[in-house]
Amino acid sequence: MISFIEKYREPLTKGMAILVLIASFVFDLIGKIFVNFFNINETMGWKLSIMNTWVDNIPLFSLLIFSGLYLFFLFFKIKTNLILSVFHLFLISLSSFLFNFWELDLRFILSVICLSVLIFGANLFKSFVNKDVV
C-alpha cells in the first residue's frame, strides 16, 4: 500500500485541487448510479422535509472551499502532506458517495464531512509550517 502511495506522490502532494474535484464528481456519479440502479431512495421519514434546504449545499460548499484552497497551494507551489492528502481524498470520496443515500442518518454523513474539514485543516497547518515549495 505504501509503495502504491509513493508511486503517486507528485499528484497527491502537488495536484490535490484537481484530484478533489475528480474524486468528488466520480464518486457522486457512482453513488447516483448505484441508488438509481437498485431503487434505494424510498425515504418516508424526516429527511424528505429537509431536502432542498441549506443542508443539501454543505457538501458543495465544502468541496468549493477545499478546491479553492488547494488551487491556492498549487498556484504558490506549496506541497501538501502525503498521508493527510490521501486520507482527505478518501473522506471526500466517501462523503460524496454516501450523500446520495438519503435513508442513511444525515448525522453520519455530516460527521464524515466535519472529519474531512479537520483533516483539511491539519493538512493546511502542516503545509504552512513546513512550507515545502516545489
N, CA, C and O atoms as a DFTB+ gen file, in Angstrom:
536 C
 N C O
     1  1       0.825      -1.193       0.000
     2  2       0.000       0.000       0.000
     3  2       0.868       1.254       0.000
     4  3       0.587       2.219      -0.712
     5  1       1.920       1.227       0.804
     6  2       2.802       2.391       0.887
     7  2       3.508       2.615      -0.448
     8  3       3.694       3.757      -0.867
     9  1       3.900       1.539      -1.112
    10  2       4.579       1.705      -2.401
    11  2       3.619       2.282      -3.446
    12  3       4.038       3.031      -4.329
    13  1       2.333       1.934      -3.345
    14  2       1.339       2.499      -4.251
    15  2       1.196       3.999      -4.015
    16  3       1.107       4.779      -4.963
    17  1       1.174       4.392      -2.757
    18  2       1.070       5.818      -2.415
    19  2       2.328       6.561      -2.838
    20  3       2.253       7.674      -3.358
    21  1       3.481       5.944      -2.617
    22  2       4.740       6.578      -3.005
    23  2       4.837       6.747      -4.525
    24  3       5.455       7.692      -5.015
    25  1       4.225       5.830      -5.254
    26  2       4.260       5.912      -6.712
    27  2       3.536       7.160      -7.209
    28  3       3.927       7.750      -8.216
    29  1       2.481       7.560      -6.502
    30  2       1.694       8.722      -6.894
    31  2       1.923       9.909      -5.973
    32  3       1.002      10.683      -5.711
    33  1       3.150      10.052      -5.482
    34  2       3.490      11.144      -4.568
    35  2       3.293      12.517      -5.209
    36  3       2.742      13.417      -4.575
    37  1       3.732      12.690      -6.443
    38  2       3.656      14.003      -7.093
    39  2       2.233      14.524      -7.225
    40  3       1.969      15.650      -6.802
    41  1       1.284      13.747      -7.803
    42  2      -0.066      14.292      -7.907
    43  2      -0.739      14.482      -6.548
    44  3      -1.559      15.384      -6.377
    45  1      -0.386      13.622      -5.578
    46  2      -1.021      13.732      -4.267
    47  2      -0.484      14.892      -3.446
    48  3      -1.176      15.369      -2.546
    49  1       0.699      15.350      -3.720
    50  2       1.240      16.467      -2.954
    51  2       1.141      17.786      -3.689
    52  3       1.136      18.844      -3.060
    53  1       1.062      17.746      -5.020
    54  2       1.030      18.997      -5.780
    55  2      -0.328      19.288      -6.413
    56  3      -0.713      20.452      -6.527
    57  1      -1.055      18.262      -6.824
    58  2      -2.266      18.487      -7.595
    59  2      -3.546      18.092      -6.895
    60  3      -4.436      17.518      -7.524
    61  1      -3.665      18.383      -5.612
    62  2      -4.851      17.976      -4.868
    63  2      -6.109      18.693      -5.318
    64  3      -7.200      18.146      -5.158
    65  1      -6.009      19.885      -5.868
    66  2      -7.205      20.619      -6.300
    67  2      -7.942      19.845      -7.388
    68  3      -9.167      19.731      -7.348
    69  1      -7.216      19.325      -8.341
    70  2      -7.827      18.574      -9.432
    71  2      -8.306      17.215      -8.932
    72  3      -9.373      16.751      -9.331
    73  1      -7.530      16.579      -8.067
    74  2      -7.929      15.280      -7.535
    75  2      -9.187      15.372      -6.681
    76  3     -10.011      14.458      -6.702
    77  1      -9.349      16.460      -5.929
    78  2     -10.545      16.650      -5.114
    79  2     -11.774      16.747      -6.003
    80  3     -12.792      16.111      -5.731
    81  1     -11.685      17.535      -7.059
    82  2     -12.824      17.682      -7.961
    83  2     -13.155      16.371      -8.674
    84  3     -14.323      15.995      -8.780
    85  1     -12.138      15.687      -9.157
    86  2     -12.365      14.429      -9.870
    87  2     -12.964      13.384      -8.934
    88  3     -13.939      12.724      -9.294
    89  1     -12.398      13.225      -7.742
    90  2     -12.900      12.230      -6.803
    91  2     -14.336      12.537      -6.386
    92  3     -15.165      11.633      -6.289
    93  1     -14.622      13.800      -6.144
    94  2     -15.975      14.158      -5.723
    95  2     -16.993      13.870      -6.817
    96  3     -18.036      13.271      -6.554
    97  1     -16.700      14.290      -8.031
    98  2     -17.659      14.088      -9.113
    99  2     -17.797      12.616      -9.487
   100  3     -18.905      12.158      -9.768
   101  1     -16.705      11.871      -9.496
   102  2     -16.767      10.453      -9.858
   103  2     -17.549       9.668      -8.813
   104  3     -18.417       8.870      -9.168
   105  1     -17.258       9.877      -7.531
   106  2     -17.956       9.114      -6.511
   107  2     -19.397       9.578      -6.333
   108  3     -20.250       8.791      -5.923
   109  1     -19.681      10.835      -6.634
   110  2     -21.064      11.291      -6.639
   111  2     -21.831      10.603      -7.766
   112  3     -22.969      10.174      -7.573
   113  1     -21.223      10.500      -8.920
   114  2     -21.853       9.817     -10.049
   115  2     -22.050       8.335      -9.759
   116  3     -23.105       7.783     -10.072
   117  1     -21.060       7.687      -9.173
   118  2     -21.184       6.267      -8.820
   119  2     -22.306       6.073      -7.814
   120  3     -23.081       5.123      -7.922
   121  1     -22.396       6.970      -6.833
   122  2     -23.474       6.870      -5.852
   123  2     -24.843       7.042      -6.479
   124  3     -25.777       6.323      -6.125
   125  1     -24.982       7.986      -7.407
   126  2     -26.272       8.185      -8.078
   127  2     -26.635       6.995      -8.951
   128  3     -27.798       6.594      -8.993
   129  1     -25.668       6.427      -9.643
   130  2     -25.931       5.236     -10.457
   131  2     -26.342       4.070      -9.563
   132  3     -27.277       3.338      -9.887
   133  1     -25.652       3.896      -8.449
   134  2     -25.948       2.812      -7.525
   135  2     -27.349       2.970      -6.947
   136  3     -28.093       1.993      -6.860
   137  1     -27.716       4.182      -6.554
   138  2     -29.024       4.435      -5.966
   139  2     -30.127       4.217      -6.999
   140  3     -31.145       3.595      -6.697
   141  1     -29.931       4.724      -8.214
   142  2     -30.955       4.575      -9.247
   143  2     -31.070       3.134      -9.752
   144  3     -32.163       2.692     -10.106
   145  1     -29.968       2.407      -9.789
   146  2     -29.989       1.037     -10.285
   147  2     -30.750       0.117      -9.338
   148  3     -31.514      -0.740      -9.783
   149  1     -30.546       0.291      -8.043
   150  2     -31.182      -0.577      -7.058
   151  2     -32.438       0.025      -6.442
   152  3     -33.029      -0.585      -5.551
   153  1     -32.866       1.213      -6.896
   154  2     -34.041       1.903      -6.356
   155  2     -33.995       1.986      -4.831
   156  3     -34.926       1.568      -4.142
   157  1     -32.909       2.525      -4.327
   158  2     -32.696       2.552      -2.889
   159  2     -33.436       3.695      -2.208
   160  3     -33.934       3.512      -1.097
   161  1     -33.526       4.842      -2.818
   162  2     -34.083       6.009      -2.134
   163  2     -35.608       5.987      -2.112
   164  3     -36.262       6.661      -2.908
   165  1     -36.140       5.235      -1.228
   166  2     -37.577       5.217      -0.980
   167  2     -37.802       5.742       0.432
   168  3     -38.324       5.026       1.287
   169  1     -37.416       6.969       0.676
   170  2     -37.481       7.523       2.027
   171  2     -38.890       7.972       2.362
   172  3     -39.635       8.443       1.502
   173  1     -39.234       7.818       3.607
   174  2     -40.545       8.239       4.080
   175  2     -40.413       8.972       5.415
   176  3     -41.411       9.139       6.117
   177  1     -39.257       9.394       5.766
   178  2     -39.050       9.977       7.080
   179  2     -38.826      11.464       7.034
   180  3     -39.247      12.147       6.101
   181  1     -38.156      11.959       8.055
   182  2     -37.929      13.395       8.206
   183  2     -36.947      13.922       7.178
   184  3     -36.888      15.133       6.961
   185  1     -36.180      13.065       6.543
   186  2     -35.187      13.534       5.585
   187  2     -35.830      14.136       4.346
   188  3     -35.220      14.973       3.680
   189  1     -37.055      13.723       4.024
   190  2     -37.752      14.350       2.911
   191  2     -38.054      15.810       3.204
   192  3     -38.095      16.632       2.288
   193  1     -38.265      16.139       4.470
   194  2     -38.607      17.517       4.818
   195  2     -37.404      18.444       4.774
   196  3     -37.581      19.659       4.683
   197  1     -36.187      17.914       4.835
   198  2     -35.017      18.796       4.786
   199  2     -34.370      18.821       3.412
   200  3     -33.384      19.530       3.205
   201  1     -34.909      18.058       2.470
   202  2     -34.349      18.110       1.124
   203  2     -34.628      19.485       0.528
   204  3     -35.648      20.105       0.827
   205  1     -33.739      19.942      -0.292
   206  2     -33.808      21.261      -0.924
   207  2     -33.718      22.392       0.091
   208  3     -34.377      23.420      -0.064
   209  1     -32.915      22.211       1.117
   210  2     -32.642      23.263       2.086
   211  2     -31.135      23.504       2.097
   212  3     -30.419      23.003       1.231
   213  1     -30.659      24.260       3.063
   214  2     -29.237      24.574       3.149
   215  2     -28.401      23.339       3.441
   216  3     -27.202      23.343       3.162
   217  1     -28.988      22.280       3.994
   218  2     -28.237      21.064       4.315
   219  2     -27.743      20.393       3.031
   220  3     -26.679      19.775       3.017
   221  1     -28.520      20.519       1.958
   222  2     -28.102      19.938       0.684
   223  2     -26.826      20.572       0.141
   224  3     -26.093      19.937      -0.618
   225  1     -26.561      21.796       0.517
   226  2     -25.427      22.528      -0.036
   227  2     -24.132      22.371       0.757
   228  3     -23.092      22.865       0.321
   229  1     -24.164      21.713       1.884
   230  2     -22.955      21.559       2.705
   231  2     -21.842      20.828       1.948
   232  3     -20.708      21.305       1.967
   233  1     -22.101      19.697       1.284
   234  2     -21.008      19.059       0.534
   235  2     -20.469      19.931      -0.593
   236  3     -19.264      19.944      -0.843
   237  1     -21.342      20.651      -1.266
   238  2     -20.906      21.513      -2.355
   239  2     -20.041      22.657      -1.841
   240  3     -19.004      22.959      -2.431
   241  1     -20.453      23.292      -0.755
   242  2     -19.665      24.388      -0.197
   243  2     -18.314      23.900       0.320
   244  3     -17.294      24.560       0.117
   245  1     -18.305      22.754       0.983
   246  2     -17.023      22.228       1.468
   247  2     -16.117      21.868       0.296
   248  3     -14.907      22.085       0.356
   249  1     -16.694      21.321      -0.767
   250  2     -15.909      20.989      -1.954
   251  2     -15.311      22.240      -2.589
   252  3     -14.155      22.228      -3.013
   253  1     -16.089      23.317      -2.658
   254  2     -15.578      24.572      -3.218
   255  2     -14.455      25.154      -2.358
   256  3     -13.470      25.670      -2.887
   257  1     -14.601      25.073      -1.057
   258  2     -13.554      25.575      -0.159
   259  2     -12.285      24.739      -0.308
   260  3     -11.188      25.285      -0.424
   261  1     -12.436      23.405      -0.304
   262  2     -11.264      22.528      -0.457
   263  2     -10.562      22.799      -1.781
   264  3      -9.343      22.970      -1.814
   265  1     -11.320      22.838      -2.864
   266  2     -10.721      23.038      -4.184
   267  2     -10.070      24.408      -4.304
   268  3      -8.986      24.538      -4.873
   269  1     -10.728      25.425      -3.772
   270  2     -10.166      26.778      -3.834
   271  2      -8.851      26.903      -3.095
   272  3      -7.902      27.499      -3.604
   273  1      -8.789      26.344      -1.900
   274  2      -7.539      26.443      -1.144
   275  2      -6.449      25.543      -1.719
   276  3      -5.271      25.898      -1.678
   277  1      -6.828      24.390      -2.252
   278  2      -5.818      23.559      -2.920
   279  2      -5.320      24.230      -4.205
   280  3      -4.150      24.087      -4.560
   281  1      -6.193      24.956      -4.901
   282  2      -5.733      25.736      -6.057
   283  2      -4.773      26.835      -5.625
   284  3      -3.805      27.122      -6.328
   285  1      -5.030      27.451      -4.475
   286  2      -4.118      28.445      -3.904
   287  2      -2.754      27.812      -3.662
   288  3      -1.724      28.411      -3.971
   289  1      -2.747      26.590      -3.105
   290  2      -1.487      25.883      -2.872
   291  2      -0.787      25.573      -4.191
   292  3       0.432      25.702      -4.302
   293  1      -1.565      25.166      -5.185
   294  2      -0.987      24.857      -6.487
   295  2      -0.393      26.103      -7.133
   296  3       0.672      26.039      -7.747
   297  1      -1.073      27.228      -6.995
   298  2      -0.606      28.482      -7.580
   299  2       0.703      28.942      -6.946
   300  3       1.606      29.409      -7.640
   301  1       0.800      28.807      -5.617
   302  2       2.017      29.217      -4.923
   303  2       3.017      28.076      -4.736
   304  3       4.016      28.224      -4.033
   305  1       2.737      26.939      -5.374
   306  2       3.639      25.778      -5.394
   307  2       4.020      25.308      -3.998
   308  3       5.194      25.085      -3.701
   309  1       3.021      25.162      -3.157
   310  2       3.218      24.642      -1.805
   311  2       2.762      23.189      -1.789
   312  3       1.644      22.879      -2.201
   313  1       3.629      22.299      -1.312
   314  2       3.295      20.881      -1.235
   315  2       2.437      20.608      -0.006
   316  3       2.559      21.274       1.022
   317  1       1.557      19.598      -0.142
   318  2       0.761      19.150       0.996
   319  2       1.355      17.860       1.547
   320  3       2.188      17.223       0.901
   321  1       0.926      17.486       2.729
   322  2       1.376      16.268       3.362
   323  2       0.773      15.074       2.631
   324  3      -0.425      15.069       2.346
   325  1       1.574      14.073       2.327
   326  2       1.139      12.936       1.519
   327  2       0.071      12.112       2.233
   328  3      -0.968      11.818       1.641
   329  1       0.297      11.739       3.471
   330  2      -0.632      10.878       4.202
   331  2      -1.945      11.606       4.463
   332  3      -3.018      11.029       4.288
   333  1      -1.870      12.860       4.876
   334  2      -3.089      13.630       5.116
   335  2      -3.863      13.867       3.817
   336  3      -5.094      13.887       3.828
   337  1      -3.161      14.046       2.713
   338  2      -3.830      14.237       1.430
   339  2      -4.572      12.978       1.001
   340  3      -5.689      13.062       0.491
   341  1      -3.966      11.821       1.201
   342  2      -4.625      10.554       0.846
   343  2      -5.854      10.350       1.720
   344  3      -6.916       9.975       1.222
   345  1      -5.718      10.592       3.017
   346  2      -6.849      10.426       3.935
   347  2      -7.956      11.428       3.610
   348  3      -9.137      11.084       3.666
   349  1      -7.587      12.655       3.273
   350  2      -8.579      13.667       2.928
   351  2      -9.293      13.301       1.629
   352  3     -10.507      13.474       1.524
   353  1      -8.575      12.811       0.663
   354  2      -9.183      12.386      -0.595
   355  2     -10.147      11.225      -0.369
   356  3     -11.213      11.167      -0.983
   357  1      -9.770      10.306       0.511
   358  2     -10.665       9.199       0.857
   359  2     -11.947       9.706       1.514
   360  3     -13.036       9.239       1.183
   361  1     -11.827      10.659       2.442
   362  2     -13.014      11.184       3.116
   363  2     -13.914      11.963       2.168
   364  3     -15.138      11.898       2.291
   365  1     -13.337      12.694       1.232
   366  2     -14.146      13.418       0.242
   367  2     -14.889      12.417      -0.644
   368  3     -16.070      12.603      -0.936
   369  1     -14.208      11.368      -1.066
   370  2     -14.854      10.348      -1.893
   371  2     -15.977       9.657      -1.132
   372  3     -17.050       9.420      -1.685
   373  1     -15.735       9.335       0.130
   374  2     -16.738       8.675       0.954
   375  2     -17.954       9.567       1.175
   376  3     -19.091       9.107       1.058
   377  1     -17.726      10.820       1.490
   378  2     -18.862      11.716       1.726
   379  2     -19.637      11.986       0.441
   380  3     -20.861      12.107       0.483
   381  1     -18.957      12.082      -0.696
   382  2     -19.651      12.274      -1.971
   383  2     -20.490      11.058      -2.328
   384  3     -21.592      11.192      -2.859
   385  1     -19.974       9.880      -2.038
   386  2     -20.706       8.652      -2.329
   387  2     -21.909       8.495      -1.403
   388  3     -23.007       8.172      -1.857
   389  1     -21.704       8.724      -0.101
   390  2     -22.765       8.492       0.877
   391  2     -23.855       9.546       0.847
   392  3     -24.968       9.283       1.304
   393  1     -23.574      10.731       0.323
   394  2     -24.579      11.784       0.320
   395  2     -25.749      11.441      -0.596
   396  3     -26.817      12.041      -0.472
   397  1     -25.576      10.498      -1.505
   398  2     -26.667      10.078      -2.386
   399  2     -27.675       9.173      -1.690
   400  3     -28.789       8.993      -2.183
   401  1     -27.300       8.607      -0.557
   402  2     -28.173       7.686       0.171
   403  2     -28.909       8.458       1.261
   404  3     -28.384       8.629       2.361
   405  1     -30.108       8.919       0.967
   406  2     -30.840       9.753       1.921
   407  2     -31.412       8.958       3.074
   408  3     -31.792       9.547       4.085
   409  1     -31.489       7.639       2.962
   410  2     -32.016       6.888       4.100
   411  2     -30.967       6.679       5.182
   412  3     -31.299       6.259       6.291
   413  1     -29.711       6.966       4.877
   414  2     -28.683       6.946       5.917
   415  2     -28.916       8.107       6.874
   416  3     -29.508       9.123       6.510
   417  1     -28.455       7.942       8.060
   418  2     -28.574       9.023       9.027
   419  2     -27.714      10.197       8.561
   420  3     -26.516      10.042       8.323
   421  1     -28.323      11.347       8.437
   422  2     -27.622      12.519       7.924
   423  2     -26.496      12.954       8.860
   424  3     -25.516      13.557       8.422
   425  1     -26.639      12.650      10.136
   426  2     -25.580      12.998      11.090
   427  2     -24.291      12.254      10.771
   428  3     -23.203      12.790      10.979
   429  1     -24.398      11.025      10.269
   430  2     -23.208      10.265       9.887
   431  2     -22.496      10.929       8.715
   432  3     -21.273      11.072       8.721
   433  1     -23.266      11.330       7.712
   434  2     -22.677      11.971       6.534
   435  2     -22.041      13.299       6.907
   436  3     -20.942      13.615       6.450
   437  1     -22.725      14.076       7.734
   438  2     -22.174      15.367       8.159
   439  2     -20.960      15.190       9.058
   440  3     -20.061      16.031       9.044
   441  1     -20.911      14.116       9.838
   442  2     -19.719      13.876      10.657
   443  2     -18.523      13.495       9.777
   444  3     -17.388      13.843      10.102
   445  1     -18.762      12.786       8.668
   446  2     -17.675      12.482       7.726
   447  2     -17.166      13.782       7.106
   448  3     -15.959      13.962       6.942
   449  1     -18.084      14.686       6.762
   450  2     -17.681      15.972       6.195
   451  2     -16.919      16.797       7.227
   452  3     -15.934      17.451       6.884
   453  1     -17.360      16.777       8.492
   454  2     -16.644      17.506       9.550
   455  2     -15.250      16.927       9.773
   456  3     -14.292      17.676       9.967
   457  1     -15.130      15.604       9.747
   458  2     -13.816      14.976       9.871
   459  2     -12.939      15.360       8.684
   460  3     -11.732      15.552       8.829
   461  1     -13.553      15.470       7.518
   462  2     -12.816      15.897       6.325
   463  2     -12.303      17.329       6.492
   464  3     -11.184      17.641       6.085
   465  1     -13.108      18.184       7.080
   466  2     -12.683      19.566       7.329
   467  2     -11.527      19.600       8.327
   468  3     -10.595      20.388       8.169
   469  1     -11.583      18.753       9.349
   470  2     -10.487      18.698      10.325
   471  2      -9.188      18.205       9.691
   472  3      -8.120      18.760       9.946
   473  1      -9.280      17.176       8.877
   474  2      -8.088      16.663       8.190
   475  2      -7.548      17.724       7.228
   476  3      -6.335      17.890       7.093
   477  1      -8.449      18.431       6.567
   478  2      -8.045      19.506       5.672
   479  2      -7.316      20.607       6.450
   480  3      -6.299      21.127       5.989
   481  1      -7.833      20.957       7.619
   482  2      -7.163      21.958       8.459
   483  2      -5.788      21.503       8.903
   484  3      -4.845      22.294       8.925
   485  1      -5.667      20.234       9.258
   486  2      -4.354      19.700       9.637
   487  2      -3.397      19.716       8.450
   488  3      -2.210      20.000       8.609
   489  1      -3.911      19.416       7.273
   490  2      -3.087      19.441       6.068
   491  2      -2.634      20.867       5.763
   492  3      -1.479      21.086       5.398
   493  1      -3.533      21.832       5.909
   494  2      -3.154      23.239       5.723
   495  2      -2.074      23.654       6.719
   496  3      -1.085      24.292       6.357
   497  1      -2.282      23.284       7.961
   498  2      -1.334      23.662       9.003
   499  2       0.048      23.070       8.743
   500  3       1.055      23.773       8.817
   501  1       0.090      21.770       8.438
   502  2       1.387      21.128       8.176
   503  2       2.051      21.714       6.935
   504  3       3.275      21.838       6.884
   505  1       1.255      22.073       5.942
   506  2       1.830      22.638       4.721
   507  2       2.412      24.022       4.975
   508  3       3.480      24.352       4.459
   509  1       1.718      24.832       5.765
   510  2       2.231      26.163       6.047
   511  2       3.406      26.133       7.017
   512  3       4.308      26.967       6.926
   513  1       3.401      25.181       7.942
   514  2       4.536      25.072       8.873
   515  2       5.777      24.594       8.134
   516  3       6.864      25.136       8.331
   517  1       5.621      23.581       7.283
   518  2       6.773      23.048       6.558
   519  2       7.167      23.925       5.388
   520  3       8.351      24.040       5.074
   521  1       6.194      24.545       4.738
   522  2       6.400      25.376       3.553
   523  2       7.292      24.674       2.528
   524  3       8.307      25.206       2.079
   525  1       6.872      23.462       2.180
   526  2       7.576      22.715       1.136
   527  2       7.219      23.319      -0.202
   528  3       6.143      23.060      -0.742
   529  1       8.110      24.116      -0.732
   530  2       7.870      24.739      -2.027
   531  2       8.473      23.852      -3.102
   532  3       9.603      23.379      -2.976
   533  1       7.709      23.635      -4.155
   534  2       8.143      22.744      -5.229
   535  2       9.326      23.332      -5.943
   536  3       9.842      22.729      -6.884
